[in-house]
């Protein structure tokens, strides 16, 4: 009986020691999955802009999206989609770098640098922006609710 009692105590101790690690591992696994998905969505964003793919952006953008970029009025989702659908702006290059993603539960903030070449109405432009993008997970799906770009300062 004494041996059984000791074994029971050892089993309980082992469970108590291992149990706190389970939620931590699950959280790390979910965080890792979220970071991979957000990285994938950043690629979807860039490719959709290069192709002028309004349908892909419609899926990526939340209904309450706000876009704030230089030299344009603040736009909601419908206004931003109208610009894409019009075909007025075609990108030759749409490339991000220096990406940093921070997770806050069901919210993620992605920052980085955007270099793009565009051709609105046959006038070539090159943009060099810093950006902040805010994603929110709703019903298990990440969508962009805010995107802000600003010119990179020159020295």
N, C-alpha and C positions, 0 to 999 in steps of 0.2 A: 504494500500500500504506500509506503514511504517513497519508493522508486516512482510509482505512478504519479504521486503528488509532485515530485521534483520535475518529472517530464512535462506535466501539465503546466507548471510554472514557467519552464523553459519555452514551451510552445507559445504561451501567452506573451512572454517577454519578446520573443522573436516577432510575433505578429505586431505588437505595439511599436517595435523599432522599425519594422518595414512599412507599416501603414502610412506614416506621414510622407514617405517618399512617393507613394502612388499618386496623390493629387499633384505633386510637383512634376512628376514625369508626364502626367496627362496634360498639365498646363503647358509644359515645354513642347510637347508634341503638337498641341493645338497651335501654339505660337509659331512653331516652325512651319506648319501647314499654312497658316494665315500669311506668313511672310512669302512663302512660295506662290500662293495665289495672288497676292498683291503685286509681286514681281511679274507674274504672267499678265495681269491686267494692265500693268504699265506698258508691256509690249503690245497688247491689244490696242491701247490708246494710241500709241505711236503709229502702228500700222494702219489703223482706221483713219488717222489724219492724212497719212501718205496716200491712201487709196480714195479718200473722200467718202468713206463708208459711213453714211449717216445711220444706218440700221445698227451697226456695231456700237456706235456712240450712243444711240438711243437706249440700248441695253445697259451700257456702262454708266450712263448719267442718271442720277435720281431725278424724280419729278420736280423736286425743289432745288435743283442745281442753280448756283449763282457763279457766273464767270466774270472775272475782273481782269482785263488785260490792257496794256498801254494803247493809247490812240483809238479806243473803241468805247462805246457806252457799256455800262454794266448790262449783262445779258442773263436772262433766265434760260431754262432748257429749250423752250420752243424757239426763242430768238437765236440761240447758238446753233440749233439744228437747222434753222432756216438758212443761216450763212453756209453751213456745210452743204446742204441740199442745193443751194443756188449754183454751186460750182464756181463761184467768183474767185475763190482763193484755192489755188492748187499748190501743193507743197512738192518741191523737188527733194528736200531733205527735212527730216523731222527726227532729231536725235537728242536723247537725254543722256546726262552724265552726272557724276557726283550724287547719285541717288542715296537718300537716307530715309528709312522707313521706321516710324515709331508707332507701336501699338498701345492703345488705351482701351482695353476691353473690346467693345464693338465699334470703336473708332480708330482710324489709322491716319497718320499725317505723313505724307511723302513730300520731301523737298529735293530739289536738284537744280540742274542747269539745263536749259533747252536751247539748242542751236537749230535754226531752221531757215530754209530758203523757200521763198514763196513767190508766186507770180499772179498778183491780182491785176486783172485787166492788162496783161502783157507788160507790167512794170515789175522788175525784179527787186526783191527786198531780201535782206538778211537780218534775222533777229537773233539776239543773244540775250536770253532772259534767265533770271532766277525764278523759280516757281514754288508754290506751296499748293498741295492738293489734299483735300480732306475726303476720306472714304468713311462711310458708315455701313455696318452690316445690318441689313434688315431682312428678316425671314431667311436667314442663312446665306444671304448674297451680299457681296460688297458692291457698293455704288458710290460714285463721286457726288458729293453735295456742294463742294466749293473748289474753285480753281482760281488762283491768283498768280499772275505773272508780272514781272517788272524788269525794266532794262537793267543790264549789268552795267555798273558804273565804269567809266574809263579813267585811266590814271594818266 
